[in-house]
Amino acid sequence: MENIPYILEAVLQVEDDAITVINCEKKVLYWNDAAVGTYHIPKAKILGQPITDFFKEEDLMVLEVLRTKKAVKNIYHRPRKDKHVVINSMPIFNDEGDLIGAVSSERDITTIVRLNDNLEMTSRELDELRLQVNQVNGQSPFSKIKGNSAALLETIHIARKAAKTDATTLILGESGTGKEICARAIHEASHRADKPFIPVNCGAIPPALFESELFGYEAGSFTGASKEGRAGKIEMADGGTIFLDEIGELPLDMQVKLLRVLQENRIYRIGDSFGREVDVRVIAATNQNVLEMMEEKKFRQDLFYRLNVIQLTMPPLRQRQEDIPILTQIFLEQFAKKYQVPIPVIPNRTMQILLSYSWPGNVRELKNMMERLIILCEKPIM
């Protein structure tokens, strides 16, 4: 039992999250290696010193926990302008129930937030370029959905009708079938084409960030919030379209708030009790069985029926085999140009193998395979 302090020290040091312990005088009692790596403050410099010597008091959630004696869990937080974290913090009491300090555990998500912001900016620029190219070439946005199979043409036929309206649309289909391409085509063929198309992958957002990402926040609405506040993805799509991919991953509490947006055409930023009107067309997509999710109480029925005004199903590749030769040639030409090699010839025996395969990864799997063949093939005939 005498080894418990050493065991505890080892456990705290192996943790990837930054762990801080302060006493009631705000002095730092513990600062693990992850905290050093996150904030670049050596242990020798911060231990025993007031934490307010290194951070602004208003930016420290652990001090709020010390003041209120209430724990916080999975809260998005910005202890510095250049740092985004998800924080868990709780007060520490002794055996008599007296407050003796507070502990915080902070997971650095700065890279995730920055990548998301960069992706958002790049997506906007690409949307503008796509629109310009389509206008110059006179192409239909649906021409990007390649194939002539009856199943695909039926889906495109419904999607064209959907594009003429503002009706909320739900796109179903397995992973890799092209749900986002279809959503973009609907947007680009609509009267909203010159407005933003904002894609949101609900499966890629940490739960603690969902509300701020979708709805935004007001200035000073929480510790570390930007002084100017920030618009959420729905507000950024005002006038245009928001595409909620993997909608089945949306937490139940966020489903309630999204339903409110669809009902009222109004969003409420964190810290805003008045709300603001938005004009947004919603397209959602999922590869999950929504009916089963509703039976299991993982997806709200009222939200499903709000989203399911127009339903599209992107057919899997195994149900549109006649499109495989077309797609194969398109991808081979695309990657041959990219890697500056001759376009290889697909003999009939090879094509028969491609046609007999079930393609669980759908069009994405076929595309990846053609890129791999272009890179690895050393012969002009496969």
Secondary structure in CASP SS format (residue, H / E / C, confidence):
PFRMAT SS
TARGET T0000
AUTHOR 0000-0000-0000
METHOD secondary structure of the structure
MODEL  1
M C 1.00
E C 1.00
N C 1.00
I H 1.00
P H 1.00
Y H 1.00
I H 1.00
L H 1.00
E H 1.00
A H 1.00
V H 1.00
L H 1.00
Q H 1.00
V H 1.00
E C 1.00
D C 1.00
D C 1.00
A E 1.00
I E 1.00
T E 1.00
V E 1.00
I E 1.00
N E 1.00
C C 1.00
E C 1.00
K C 1.00
K E 1.00
V E 1.00
L E 1.00
Y E 1.00
W E 1.00
N C 1.00
D H 1.00
A H 1.00
A H 1.00
V H 1.00
G H 1.00
T H 1.00
Y H 1.00
H C 1.00
I C 1.00
P C 1.00
K H 1.00
A H 1.00
K H 1.00
I H 1.00
L C 1.00
G C 1.00
Q C 1.00
P E 1.00
I H 1.00
T H 1.00
D H 1.00
F C 1.00
F C 1.00
K C 1.00
E H 1.00
E H 1.00
D H 1.00
L C 1.00
M H 1.00
V H 1.00
L H 1.00
E H 1.00
V H 1.00
L H 1.00
R H 1.00
T H 1.00
K C 1.00
K C 1.00
A C 1.00
V E 1.00
K E 1.00
N E 1.00
I E 1.00
Y E 1.00
H E 1.00
R E 1.00
P E 1.00
R E 1.00
K C 1.00
D C 1.00
K E 1.00
H E 1.00
V E 1.00
V E 1.00
I E 1.00
N E 1.00
S E 1.00
M E 1.00
P E 1.00
I E 1.00
F E 1.00
N C 1.00
D C 1.00
E C 1.00
G C 1.00
D C 1.00
L E 1.00
I E 1.00
G E 1.00
A E 1.00
V E 1.00
S E 1.00
S E 1.00
E E 1.00
R E 1.00
D E 1.00
I C 1.00
T H 1.00
T H 1.00
I H 1.00
V H 1.00
R H 1.00
L H 1.00
N H 1.00
D H 1.00
N H 1.00
L H 1.00
E H 1.00
M H 1.00
T H 1.00
S H 1.00
R H 1.00
E H 1.00
L H 1.00
D H 1.00
E H 1.00
L H 1.00
R H 1.00
L H 1.00
Q H 1.00
V H 1.00
N H 1.00
Q H 1.00
V H 1.00
N H 1.00
G C 1.00
Q C 1.00
S C 1.00
P H 1.00
F H 1.00
S H 1.00
K H 1.00
I C 1.00
K C 1.00
G C 1.00
N C 1.00
S C 1.00
A H 1.00
A H 1.00
L H 1.00
L H 1.00
E H 1.00
T H 1.00
I H 1.00
H H 1.00
I H 1.00
A H 1.00
R H 1.00
K H 1.00
A H 1.00
A H 1.00
K C 1.00
T C 1.00
D C 1.00
A C 1.00
T C 1.00
T E 1.00
L E 1.00
I E 1.00
L E 1.00
G C 1.00
E C 1.00
S C 1.00
G C 1.00
T C 1.00
G C 1.00
K H 1.00
E H 1.00
I H 1.00
C H 1.00
A H 1.00
R H 1.00
A H 1.00
I H 1.00
H H 1.00
E H 1.00
A C 1.00
S C 1.00
H C 1.00
R C 1.00
A C 1.00
D C 1.00
K C 1.00
P C 1.00
F E 1.00
I E 1.00
P E 1.00
V E 1.00
N E 1.00
C H 1.00
G H 1.00
A H 1.00
I C 1.00
P C 1.00
P H 1.00
A H 1.00
L H 1.00
F H 1.00
E H 1.00
S H 1.00
E H 1.00
L H 1.00
F H 1.00
G E 1.00
Y E 1.00
E C 1.00
A C 1.00
G C 1.00
S C 1.00
F C 1.00
T C 1.00
G C 1.00
A C 1.00
S C 1.00
K C 1.00
E C 1.00
G C 1.00
R E 1.00
A E 1.00
G C 1.00
K H 1.00
I H 1.00
E H 1.00
M H 1.00
A C 1.00
D C 1.00
G C 1.00
G C 1.00
T E 1.00
I E 1.00
F E 1.00
L E 1.00
D E 1.00
E C 1.00
I H 1.00
G H 1.00
E H 1.00
L C 1.00
P C 1.00
L H 1.00
D H 1.00
M H 1.00
Q H 1.00
V H 1.00
K H 1.00
L H 1.00
L H 1.00
R H 1.00
V H 1.00
L H 1.00
Q H 1.00
E H 1.00
N C 1.00
R E 1.00
I E 1.00
Y C 1.00
R C 1.00
I E 1.00
G C 1.00
D C 1.00
S C 1.00
F C 1.00
G C 1.00
R E 1.00
E E 1.00
V C 1.00
D C 1.00
V C 1.00
R E 1.00
V E 1.00
I E 1.00
A E 1.00
A E 1.00
T E 1.00
N C 1.00
Q C 1.00
N C 1.00
V H 1.00
L H 1.00
E H 1.00
M H 1.00
M H 1.00
E H 1.00
E C 1.00
K C 1.00
K C 1.00
F C 1.00
R C 1.00
Q H 1.00
D H 1.00
L H 1.00
F H 1.00
Y H 1.00
R H 1.00
L H 1.00
N C 1.00
V C 1.00
I E 1.00
Q E 1.00
L E 1.00
T E 1.00
M C 1.00
P C 1.00
P C 1.00
L H 1.00
R H 1.00
Q H 1.00
R C 1.00
Q H 1.00
E H 1.00
D H 1.00
I H 1.00
P H 1.00
I H 1.00
L H 1.00
T H 1.00
Q H 1.00
I H 1.00
F H 1.00
L H 1.00
E H 1.00
Q H 1.00
F H 1.00
A H 1.00
K H 1.00
K H 1.00
Y H 1.00
Q C 1.00
V C 1.00
P C 1.00
I C 1.00
P C 1.00
V E 1.00
I C 1.00
P C 1.00
N H 1.00
R H 1.00
T H 1.00
M H 1.00
Q H 1.00
I H 1.00
L H 1.00
L H 1.00
S H 1.00
Y C 1.00
S C 1.00
W C 1.00
P C 1.00
G C 1.00
N H 1.00
V H 1.00
R H 1.00
E H 1.00
L H 1.00
K H 1.00
N H 1.00
M H 1.00
M H 1.00
E H 1.00
R H 1.00
L H 1.00
I H 1.00
I H 1.00
L H 1.00
C C 1.00
E C 1.00
K C 1.00
P C 1.00
I E 1.00
M C 1.00
END
